[in-house]
Structures are given as C-alpha cells and as structure tokens.
Amino acid sequence: YADDVVLFCHPQQEDIDAVKAILQLFGRASSLRVNFTKSTATLIRCDDDAVLPVVESLGCPIVAFPITYLGLPTWKAWLMNRASRLALVISVLAVIPLHQMLVLVPPKKILRMLKRIQRGFLWAGRAEANGGHCHVNWRRVARPRCLGGLGVHDLERIGMVLRTRWLWLRKTDERRAWAGLSLQFSAEEQAFFIASTHTSIGNGHSTKF
C-alpha cells in the first residue's frame, strides 16, 4: 500500500487543476502514473450541486461517506492461509495505531480491543476468536521470532518505546521545534528511560540536570 495517498484540497477549479498538475509531474518524474479510474473523490462539508462540476473534472468516481481506505474491509480472511493473515497483522493491523501512540497513551480497554481484533483475524479469520481457536498464547505471539514468537508488536510495549524516544530527543537534540513544550510521560516511561541510558558529565561546563 505504499502508493496509496489521501489528498485534501478546496473544491475550486484552481486547486483541482493544481492537484492534477502535481500528479502528472510526479508521474513523469517517477514513471508511476496515477490511475484516476481507480481513485475516488469525496465531498466534505460543501454544497454538492455547486462543486460537483468542478470535482468531476478530476476524472475519477465520486463517492460518499463512509469510504474505504486501503481496502481493509475487503480482505477475504477466510480465503487466506494463516501465514498470509500473519503478514497482514504485522504489516497493517499492528502498524495503523502507531502514529497515534507516538504521543498518546491509549486506554487499556482500547489496547485490549485492538489485541482482540488482531487475535481474531490471525487465528479465526474474523473479528474475534475464542480460546479454542488460539493455538499459541498471545504473549508468546508478541515475542520476536528469534525468541520463538511470531514477531507481532505488543502495542502496549511498542507505544512506551515510541514515547520514550521523545525523552531521548529532548536530551540530545534541542533544535527540535517542540523542544520547549511540556511533554507528559508516565512514571513507568521515565523509569524505563533512566534504566536504559547513562549520562557522561565530562567537565561539567554544559551539563544540564
């Protein structure tokens, strides 16, 4: 899905023409032509009758909400073997939440729901799977392959690692645009960071505590 992109623009002829020109330039530069017949346009909070002629100039189908991005609901899980479902769990289901988890700490209930979806898709090819379908404990599934697991990210742990990265950057790169912001970290994340790093004081002239 590396070539799937969502673009937002105003439904004005100048903006539509600019989008088409940018996509054409991208196609000439990369030899990756945009297939407008497989693309879709969706109107968001605007007068459909007024902007419809403008949007139609894109040459792609116009669809209404709700829409499907990346085709996730069309997965035919029951037609896939377990190895294929595992690949989708690792590359898609376990990755989608990561951008939010860079800065947000999801409630335990949300993490359990996400884990239940992953477990159901992997073992049963549907939204949920009972204990009889699960061949391996999920804690073991979340281990790296080198430790006998299946390499699926443990969302709670990977979220803590991602957020701890901000602690590292705050110490090592003060040029970041967000360097002056008051970022919130849990006591567990701060303890994990302290246990995983060490500080060299040197001559003490530029040391900050």
N, C-alpha and C positions, 0 to 999 in steps of 0.2 A: 504493500500500500504506500510505498514511498512517494508515488506521483499523485496521490490524492490531496487536493488543496481546497480549502474553503476561502472564497474571496468575498469581502463586503464592500459595497460601493453604493453611492446615491443613484437612484433611478433617473438619471439625467443623461441626455444623449452624449454630452461631452465625456462623462465618466464611463459610459458604456464603450464609447469609441476608444478611450484610453486603455481600458481593460483589454479590449480586443487587440490593440496595437502592441501592448506589452506581451501578451500571449504569443502573438505572431513573431515578435522579436526573439522571445525565448525559444520558440520552435526553430527559427533559423539558426540560432546560436548553438542549440543542443541537439538538433535533429529529432527532438521529441515533440511531435505535433499534437496539439490539443484536439481531441475528438469531441466536437460540440454536440454531436448526436447522442453521446453517452454522458454528457454533462447536463446539469439541471439548474434552473434559476428559481428562486423562491422570493416572493414579495413579503417584506416585513414592515408592517405598520405604515402602509401607504395606500393611496387611492388606486385600486386596481385598474379601473377604467381609464384613469388619466395616464398611468405609466406603462400600461400593457404594450402599446405600440413601440415604446422605446425599448423595453426589455426584449421584445420579440426580435429586435434587430440583432441580438446575440446569436440567434440561430439554434438555440437549444430548447428542449422542452421546459415548460413552466409547471412546477408542481407546488402544491400547498402543504403546509404543516399538517401532521408530523412528517418529517423526512427521514430517510435512512442515510447515514454517513458511513462510508467504508463497507457497506453491505452487511453489517453484523447480523441483522435478523434473518438474512437469507442463508446462513450457514446450515447445511444439512448434516447435523452432527451424527444422526443415525446412519448416514452413508459413509462415515469416516471410520477408519480403524483408530485404535487408542493412541498410536504414535502420532497420527495427524492431529488428533484433538489435543494431545500434549503440546505439540508445536504451537497451536493457536493459543493455548492457555499461557505459555511462556512469552510469546511474542506480541499478544494483543490483550488478553484479559488481565494479565498481571502488569501490563505497562500503562494502560489507559489512566489509572488513578495516580500515577507517579507525579505528574505535573502539579496536581493539587497538593500532594503530600510533601512537596518541596517546602511549602510554607504553612500548611495547615495540619493540625493533628486531628485526624478523623475519629469520631466516637467509636468505642469498642463495638457497638451494635452495627455500625456501617462496615467495619472490618470483618465482622462475622458474616454479614450478608454477602460481601464480596467473596469471601472464602467459600461460602456455601454454593455460590454460582460457579466458581472455578471447579470445585469438587464435583458438582453435579454434571457439568459439561464433560469433565475428564472421564469420570467413571461410568456415567449412565447416558451421556449424550443428551441431557435435558437440564432444566433449571435446578433440580435438586436430586440428590441421591441418598438413599438410606444406608444404614450401616452394612447391609448385606452386599451392596454394590461396590463398596470401597475396599479395594484389595490391600491397600497399604495405609497406615496411619498418616494423616496429613502433615504432622510434624516431621515425619521422615520424608515425605514427598518434597518438603521445602528445603531439604538438605542439598548441598552441591552434589553433582554427580560423582565427584571424587570421593565423597563420603557415603556413597550408597544411596543417595537420594535421586530425585528426578530433575532437580535444578529449577523448580518453580520458586519465585520470590516469596518469602514470607513478608507480607505487606507491612506488618507492624514493625519488623526489624529494619526493612529497607527504608521505611519512612523515617525512622530515627536516624539512620545513617545519612540520608539526604539532608535532613535538617541540621545535623551536626556539622555538615560541610560549611554552613554559614558561620559557625563558630571559628572554624579554621580560617576562612577567608577574612573574617574580622581581625584576626591576629596577624595575617600575613599579607593582606592587600588592602591598604587604607584608601586606595584610589577608587574603589567601587562607589557607584552612585548612591547606594543605600548604606554606606559605611556609617553615617551619622544617625541612622534610625535605631530605635529601641526595639530590637527583636526579642521575642519571648521564647525561652527554652525551658523545658521541664527539668526538674532536678535530676531525673534519670539521664537525660541527654547531656547535661553538663558533667555529670559524674563519668559518663561514658567517654566524653571528650578528654577529660583530665586523665583518665586511666589509659587512654590511647596515645597520649602525646607527652613530650617532655620539653622543658624550656631551658635554653642556654643563655645565661645572663651576659657573658662576655665582660667588658669593662664597666658596664652599668650606666654608661652615658645616655643610651637611648632606650633603656629598659622601661616598660610600662606595666603597671600592676592594676 
